[in-house]
Amino acid sequence: MGKSKVLIIGGTGYMGKRLVKASLAQGHETYVMQRPDTEIGVDIDKVETLISFKKQGAHLVPASFEDYKSLVEAVKLVDIVICAVSGVHIRSHSILLQLKLVEAIKEAGNVKRYIPSEFGMDAEKMKNAMEPGKVTFDDKMVVRKAIEEAGIPFTYVSANCIAAYWLGGLCQFGKILPPRDHVIIHGDGNLKGIYVNEDDIATYTIKTIDDPRTLNKTIYICPPENILSQREVVQKWEKLIGKELHKITLSKDDFLASKKALDFGQQVGLSHYHDILYEGFLTSLKIGDEDEASKLYPEVKYTTVEEYLEQYNTLTSLIRPSFSFPNHTDRQCKIFNTTPASPLLPEIASVTQTPIGRYPFPGAGGTKFSRGLTIHSIYYSDTPATNQMDLPSSEVIIHVSESKTNFLHPCSDQLLLFPDWRRRTACTVQGTQSCK
Ligand SMILES: NC(=O)c1ccc[n+]([C@@H]2O[C@H](COP(=O)([O-])OP(=O)(O)OC[C@H]3O[C@@H](n4cnc5c(N)ncnc54)[C@H](OP(=O)(O)O)[C@@H]3O)[C@@H](O)[C@H]2O)c1
């Protein structure tokens, strides 16, 4: 039997382009859906990606979710349909578009297997996921139901945590690059996640498509060496950079308190982090060897967490900002309470509060700041039970300590606060004049 012909939908996306590459690499005649120019708009990267697929030997098939007939015609060309439409709310989310595709596959009647856009936590096992993140899994379950009711043969690929989204930032919510000074530890940092290189996900997915062992089943990608707690991930990075990071523990309550200030897409992401790092949804995952990709395909040498993190080592050094705080002397100085009282305090100047949420702002932890000081955390003095967005401009408590490194900060006089400075969750630092 020859190798199946494969159609990939969502082929220019983050997972899609890897699936195209893996399908070609494993010798499948590969078709990629090309959406019309009205949908591509001026997305020049998409066009470039499509051209590169063509050069590598893929066939481009014009079709659109807006044109049902074109979908039917496209799926008639192949044996296997793999869909990788978007499903990350911070970018875009179009999982339910697949309902049209399922209809088209049913009508075409020739498809031997459909692999829907999944590649994450097994939707079936996420029934108790936190809102609003649960929507990701609910939508995927709606698609599964449609597939099964239509009698379409399928394989569901559960890839757990896609590495770039989780490992890049050492499992810190809202981060995709690893730090070199401090790290936020979610909870006790001991609950296990399962981290998988996205290229490996694509390789395993293509392996399943002609494999009778994976028909009408969920296949889990759980590389044994990559089942790690956040603390273990951090340790691997520390070993790579030869330095121990300052750890700041973030309790579940404080983590969840930051949710209200986020937009919907970010809240979805926060819910997923909650489920994995505070609730340990993946810690209790029990998978038989017959359902686990690295056991089914031992010939695939998967990427370990160390290997994955290695690529960030040079990158992080290169993009490390080197900004020195400008002109200390013409700035205003104001003294705050400190706990414990610090002889270094006069080095810290006034902070104008922007009402931004409940304490503490963990992103401030470890921020290297003026004259070799490290700010470990910032607390409002009127801490408990304060309305999130309605804090008075009152005192703050700043924990400082001496730091050996000079101040390096990416965004001029903004303190970097959780989860990211672009959302303006920042205090403006007005000055750093010495009060001695
Ligand atoms: N567990 C994890 O850690 C994790 C992380 C990330 C993603 N995932 C999962 O991986 C899967 C793929 O996500 P991704 O990040 O690779 O997606 P993506 O790059 O955001 O988007 C993939 C493709 O979706 C198509 N698309 C988006 N909006 C569309 C629209 N309105 N109409 C038609 N097509 C549209 C586009 O296809 P074209 O190429 O045709 O333009 C796009 O390239 C999802 O199921 C997601 O939930 C899991």
Ligand as a Chemical Component Dictionary entry (heavy atoms), coordinates in Angstrom:
data_LIG
# 
_chem_comp.id                   LIG 
_chem_comp.type                 NON-POLYMER 
_chem_comp.pdbx_formal_charge   0 
_chem_comp.three_letter_code    LIG 
# 
loop_
_chem_comp_atom.comp_id 
_chem_comp_atom.atom_id 
_chem_comp_atom.alt_atom_id 
_chem_comp_atom.type_symbol 
_chem_comp_atom.charge 
_chem_comp_atom.model_Cartn_x 
_chem_comp_atom.model_Cartn_y 
_chem_comp_atom.model_Cartn_z 
_chem_comp_atom.pdbx_ordinal 
LIG N1  N1  N 0  -1.396  23.077 24.314 1  
LIG C1  C1  C 0  -0.701  24.082 23.877 2  
LIG O1  O1  O 0  0.275   24.470 24.524 3  
LIG C2  C2  C 0  -1.069  24.731 22.575 4  
LIG C3  C3  C 0  -0.417  25.895 22.205 5  
LIG C4  C4  C 0  -0.705  26.449 20.963 6  
LIG C5  C5  C 0  -1.660  25.855 20.114 7  
LIG N2  N2  N 1  -2.295  24.727 20.516 8  
LIG C6  C6  C 0  -3.300  24.118 19.619 9  
LIG O2  O2  O 0  -2.720  23.914 18.334 10 
LIG C7  C7  C 0  -3.719  24.082 17.316 11 
LIG C8  C8  C 0  -3.182  25.012 16.231 12 
LIG O3  O3  O 0  -2.913  26.294 16.787 13 
LIG P1  P1  P 0  -1.855  27.301 16.143 14 
LIG O4  O4  O 0  -1.327  28.129 17.268 15 
LIG O5  O5  O -1 -0.899  26.543 15.307 16 
LIG O6  O6  O 0  -2.794  28.206 15.236 17 
LIG P2  P2  P 0  -2.435  29.577 14.497 18 
LIG O7  O7  O 0  -1.036  29.596 14.065 19 
LIG O8  O8  O 0  -2.907  30.709 15.362 20 
LIG O9  O9  O 0  -3.432  29.539 13.241 21 
LIG C9  C9  C 0  -3.434  28.414 12.390 22 
LIG C10 C10 C 0  -4.191  28.677 11.137 23 
LIG O10 O10 O 0  -5.576  28.857 11.404 24 
LIG C11 C11 C 0  -6.147  29.381 10.212 25 
LIG N3  N3  N 0  -7.133  30.404 10.560 26 
LIG C12 C12 C 0  -7.100  31.263 11.599 27 
LIG N4  N4  N 0  -8.192  32.052 11.552 28 
LIG C13 C13 C 0  -8.901  31.665 10.465 29 
LIG C14 C14 C 0  -10.119 32.088 9.896  30 
LIG N5  N5  N 0  -10.836 33.064 10.431 31 
LIG N6  N6  N 0  -10.561 31.461 8.775  32 
LIG C15 C15 C 0  -9.847  30.455 8.254  33 
LIG N7  N7  N 0  -8.675  29.996 8.756  34 
LIG C16 C16 C 0  -8.227  30.611 9.850  35 
LIG C17 C17 C 0  -5.025  29.998 9.397  36 
LIG O11 O11 O 0  -4.844  29.116 8.317  37 
LIG P3  P3  P 0  -4.185  29.476 6.886  38 
LIG O12 O12 O 0  -2.841  28.847 6.941  39 
LIG O13 O13 O 0  -5.079  28.862 5.886  40 
LIG O14 O14 O 0  -4.150  30.950 6.782  41 
LIG C18 C18 C 0  -3.862  29.934 10.352 42 
LIG O15 O15 O 0  -2.617  29.834 9.729  43 
LIG C19 C19 C 0  -4.986  24.575 18.024 44 
LIG O16 O16 O 0  -5.876  23.525 18.185 45 
LIG C20 C20 C 0  -4.493  25.038 19.375 46 
LIG O17 O17 O 0  -5.457  24.942 20.400 47 
LIG C21 C21 C 0  -2.020  24.147 21.722 48 
# 
loop_
_chem_comp_bond.comp_id 
_chem_comp_bond.atom_id_1 
_chem_comp_bond.atom_id_2 
_chem_comp_bond.value_order 
_chem_comp_bond.pdbx_ordinal 
LIG N1  C1  SING 1  
LIG C1  O1  DOUB 2  
LIG C1  C2  SING 3  
LIG C2  C3  SING 4  
LIG C2  C21 DOUB 5  
LIG C3  C4  DOUB 6  
LIG C4  C5  SING 7  
LIG C5  N2  DOUB 8  
LIG N2  C6  SING 9  
LIG N2  C21 SING 10 
LIG C6  O2  SING 11 
LIG C6  C20 SING 12 
LIG O2  C7  SING 13 
LIG C7  C8  SING 14 
LIG C7  C19 SING 15 
LIG C8  O3  SING 16 
LIG O3  P1  SING 17 
LIG P1  O4  DOUB 18 
LIG P1  O5  SING 19 
LIG P1  O6  SING 20 
LIG O6  P2  SING 21 
LIG P2  O7  DOUB 22 
LIG P2  O8  SING 23 
LIG P2  O9  SING 24 
LIG O9  C9  SING 25 
LIG C9  C10 SING 26 
LIG C10 O10 SING 27 
LIG C10 C18 SING 28 
LIG O10 C11 SING 29 
LIG C11 N3  SING 30 
LIG C11 C17 SING 31 
LIG N3  C12 SING 32 
LIG N3  C16 SING 33 
LIG C12 N4  DOUB 34 
LIG N4  C13 SING 35 
LIG C13 C14 SING 36 
LIG C13 C16 DOUB 37 
LIG C14 N5  SING 38 
LIG C14 N6  DOUB 39 
LIG N6  C15 SING 40 
LIG C15 N7  DOUB 41 
LIG N7  C16 SING 42 
LIG C17 O11 SING 43 
LIG C17 C18 SING 44 
LIG O11 P3  SING 45 
LIG P3  O12 DOUB 46 
LIG P3  O13 SING 47 
LIG P3  O14 SING 48 
LIG C18 O15 SING 49 
LIG C19 O16 SING 50 
LIG C19 C20 SING 51 
LIG C20 O17 SING 52 
# 
